[in-house]
Amino acid sequence: MNKRKKDIIEQDLAGKNLKKLNRIFIAVFTLLVIGLYGNTYFNHFSLDDGYLVSDNPGIQKGIRGIPDIFTSFYATDSGGKTFGYRPLVRTTFAIEMDLTGINPGISHAINVILYLLMILILFKVLKRLFRGYNIFFPFLITVIFIAHPIHTEIVASLKNRDEILAFGFALLALDYFLKFIDFKKQKFLIWGVFFYLLAFLSKASVFAFLLTIPLIFYFFTNIKLKNIIILALAFTGMALFAAFFPKVVLPDMSRPIEMVENPLAFDNGLWNHLGTGLYIILYYLRLLFYPHPLVFYYGYNMVPVVSLGNIWAILSLVIYSGMFVYAIMRIKSKNALSFAILFYMVSIAMYSNILVPIPGIIAERFLLIPSLGFSIAMVYLLFLLFRADLKGSPKFNTRMAGVSLIVLIILIPYAIKTYSRNIDWRTNFSLYKADLPYLENSVKAHDFYAEQLMRQVNEELKKPVDVTKFLRPTINEAIMHWKKAVEILPSHYSSWTNLGIIYSRIYKEHDDAILCFEEALKYKPDHGKALFNLGQALEAKGQLEDAILRYEECIKYNDDAINPRSRLSNVYFMTGNYRRAIELNEEIMQIDPDEPLPYVNFGNYYINRADTVKAISFYEQAVVKGAPAQVSIFLMKYFDSKGEINKRDHYKAIAQKQMEGSVVKP
């Protein structure tokens, strides 16, 4: 056999071996992802999943709602804040809604599948980047990346599907850009732009990955000036699209950052921004090396605002400067560790809070892309430590066995942490309970947990028996956490308001409630919830003139408010100002013609004035518009007393349906 034939046979065998290895690697990735994240199937909705998926009217329309999805915000919370433009993600939830209904298990399974697909695309890209390297190099990078516990938030939280889709599409775009450079075919450039636009439609912050692409081109291609110009134009076009397209299709965005989210938004000191930013990126680096504790939210006051003279800021500056100097020194040789460091530093920079304050200050999901640089660096150093061959054919010798053993040792604690962390994400309650010991200084953590406790209390209070005394320990625990929240941040008006509501509505301690509401209004004078509840507390104490002032103030700041108008109309009626009472109810009818409250109020007024016939007429109209079950029960009893059996049975049936669907708190 001549040498040429021998070389052909060896190349053919090597190709077959690589294909076989590739199939094995894909099987390993699949088993690893399912093994680590399969338990999320048993999780419910948590944190933002509710208002994004289960309680989102746009999503509940299913496929019919997709046109509206592309002209509306990603989500709007209970306070009216709007969040980004991510129509592609919402479209996936809308399709799910049509196919499976509200099913958190299915949604979590889809998240796991999408994460696996993202991993497979990542491996494909890594093989291209490290072409000519030992195939075990990109394989082990992918394994470390899959198992890192820092990714639990993006997989276990449905809201963070945006991160998975955005990174997945960005990787696909990169794959096609690299093909364009390799094969000089325009179709690959078009596909690359297309997939990057899909990435932007998933989450605009994927722009951070766009900044790393020139770096990738430098290290892993021999790109010509002509192609650099073409790609630069394509990137500029995509950046302009990301910046301006949402402004064309969306209404004005309302997303002011509050003190409770990030104190840097209220600090103009350059030294503090630099110091705190360095502190933050050191914290991120620590999380990559030692991912514990992992928590669902940081915010005020988990991260101190520090100056550039802070010891941790100085240490961070020293570490990052050293990394940067090493990377620059090795940049000419296109060293893999140099690339890993620069990739990490570029992708983490936008989350440092130095240039722009980030809601929450720190979030584990922000480490999705930077963790790739970390994974590359870790595996590279292991190859270096064991002097394993970085390049050449995939030989699994004793040196590779040493690298693989260390990776396996790393995977064991990673896997344990990832699996257990997924269980923490099972429900809001389990998540808050697990994380609160590590979030002692987080205002929002205490606020979230107290709200969760009170949701449980309110469900119990719907029962047709008085269970208040049995709920006191839970209620008092909620009070304790809201008090802790205002201890950390006295200006947290929503916690003051919630404390006041408990004192007023549950414990009937109206004096304490009034103090809490007034404290809330000291920091936010136009807070409608505090004004309305303060009016109710004053009304309960018989201070009707003061109550009127607060209700009027609430309406002033909330033009379309219905409940304060209704309460105010009743107070005016009690004080003999019948004309104003009627005007307010007529205003409610104009604001919402289907609102039953004014009809109930008019019914009550006529009952009070002994005009039962007119009262019954208004009560019947109120029932048609969906009045509470008590109105139907009243009508049932009234017609029973009059011997009108048909009407009695009619309202009895309505009352039964209402009670079955939603038990009304007595």
Helices and strands as residue ranges (DSSP letters): H 3-37, G 38-42, H 49-49, I 50-54, H 57-60, G 62-65, H 66-69, E 75-76, E 82-83, H 87-100, H 104-129, H 136-147, G 149-151, H 152-156, G 158-160, H 161-183, H 186-202, G 204-206, H 207-210, H 213-220, H 225-249, G 263-266, H 270-289, H 311-329, H 336-349, G 364-367, H 370-386, H 398-424, H 428-435, G 436-438, H 443-461, H 468-488, H 493-501, I 502-506, H 510-523, H 528-540, H 544-557, H 563-574, H 578-591, H 597-608, H 612-624, H 629-641, H 645-661
